């Protein structure tokens, strides 16, 4: 973490780029001026945002979609973008503590938070307000890209209307009506570890 700012943090100079969301007959939503890089290899439409890391002020708590997508796809530390900590038990994740949500939590959970390396994990525990409220260190034996977090649209006239922010699986037909902002990995073979 060169700047003291997590890699995935949005900076004040990084504003969403102007877009016009349109309905594509039989195939959900798109952009009026859509280009090849607006969609990923799964055909998912992604939000457009400027990329100017280090310019302006960090917007802590706001995730930059392109950088989050990069670290989740390549399984890198979300703080420094280097390799995450890895042992025989798996890759290290720091998660908000939701153990009361279901048996075997977080196995099966869809995570938008990237993994971390040990130095960044130690720093984050002290610096991140969300983690200071409670966190769990988890070793994840397997994580697969499973979906996206983004804005769901519905048909409308004269243009589709944004209706909700949702997590949606890649194989769910709703994904054609979703403008993605973050990549989601499903966590499996999880072990809660003590520090």
N, C-alpha and C positions, 0 to 999 in steps of 0.2 A: 504494500500500500504506500506508494511513493508520496502521494499528496496528503495522506491522512483521510482521504475520501474513498469509500468503496468503489471499485471499478464499475459496478452496475448502477451507481447513483446518477441521476439526471442533473445536469448543470443548468443554470438559469438561461443560458444562451441556446439551449436545446429545446426548442418549441416544436409542437406538432406542425407538420407541413400542411398547407392547404389541400384539401381533397373534396371531391364530390362523390358520395356513395350513391351508387345506382343499383337497380335491380337487374340481374341478368336472367332473362327468361329461362326457366328450368334449371338454373344453376346457382341460385342465391344472390349474393351481393358481389360487387366489384367497384372499381373506381372508373369514373368517366374517362380518365386519361391513363388507365392502367398500363404499367410496364412489367416486363418479365420479373424484375426483382421485387415486385410487390407481393409475390406469392412464394411460398417455400416449395420444397420437393413434393410435399403432400397436397399441394394445391390450396393451402390455407392462405387467406388474405391477411397481411400484416399492416399494422398502423405505420404511417410514415412519420418520422421524426428526424430533426436535424441531429447530426453527430459532431459535437464540438467539445469533447471532454476537456476539462480544465479551464474553460472560458466562462466567466461569470461567477456566480456563487453556487455551491453545491445545494441541491434540493433534497436534503436527507429525507428518506422515506418514499421518495419517488423513484421508481425503477426505470432505467433506460431500456426500452424493449430490444434494441439491436444488441446491446452488450449483454443483457440477461440471456437472450437467445443464444449468443455465442458461447457463454460459459456453461449453459445447460446442455447444449448440443455436444460440446467438447469435454464436458465434465471437468471444469476448471474451478478454482476458488473464486467465489463471487466478490471477494474483497480485493485481492491482488492480481487475479487472472492467471496465477501460476497453478502448478499441480496441487490438488487437494491432498490432505493427509490420507494415507491408505495403509491399512494393516491387513492381517489375515482375516479379520472380522469384517472388513469392508472400508468404504469411504466415509469420512467424517462429515456429518451434517449437524448444525445447531438449529433446533426447532423450538418454536414456542411450545410450551407444555400443555398438551391437550390429551393427556393419558386417560381422562375420564370420558372421552368421547366414544370410544369403543374398545372392546377386548382386542388385544394384540396391536394396539396403536403403537407406532405409526405404520405398521405393515399394511400395504394397500392404499396408503395416503397419496394423493396427488400433491406434489410439492412444487412451488414456484421459487422457493429459496434455493440457491445453489449450494454445493458443498463448500467446505473451507479447509485451509491448511492450518496447522497448529498455531503458528505465530499470529495469524489473523483471527483465529478463534479466541485466543487469549485476549487480544485487544478488543474484539467485538463484545465480549462479555462485559467488559468495563465501559465501553463507549456507546453501545447501542441501547437506546431507551426501551425498545421492545424486549430485548433480551434481559435487561435488568429486572423486568417484571416477572421473569421466569422463563427458563429454557431447559431443554434436555439435549445432551450430547448423544448422538445416535450413530452407530456404525451401520452402514447400509451395504449389504452384500450384493444386491442387484438393484439397478434402477433403469427403467426403460422410458424413453420418450413416449408419453401416453396421450397428450392433448395440449390444449392451450387455455389460457385465461384471457378473456377479452370481452368485447361488447357484442351482444346479440342484437340483431336487427329483425324486424318483421316487415312484410310487404306493406307498402303504403302508397298514397298518391299525393303529390307527384313523385315522391322518392321514398325509399325505405326509412323506417323510423327506428332509432336506437331504443331498446326497451329494458335491457338489464346487463349487468356485468356478470359473467358466468365462467365456470370451469367446464370445458366440454372435451370429451374424448375424440381422438382422431377419427374413430369409426362411427361417430354419431352424426346423422344427417344434419343436425343443427349447425355443424361446423361450417357448412356452406353459407350460413347466415351470420357468421361471427367474424369480427375484425379482431385478430389476435394482438395481444400486447405482451404476453409472457408465455414462455414454453413451460410445460408441466412434465415432470418425471414422476412415475409411480414407484414408490419405495417398497422394496421387498427384502426379505431376509434381514430384518432389522434387529439390532442389539443395542439396548440402552446401556451407556457406559458411564461410570463415575469418574469425576475429575478430582 
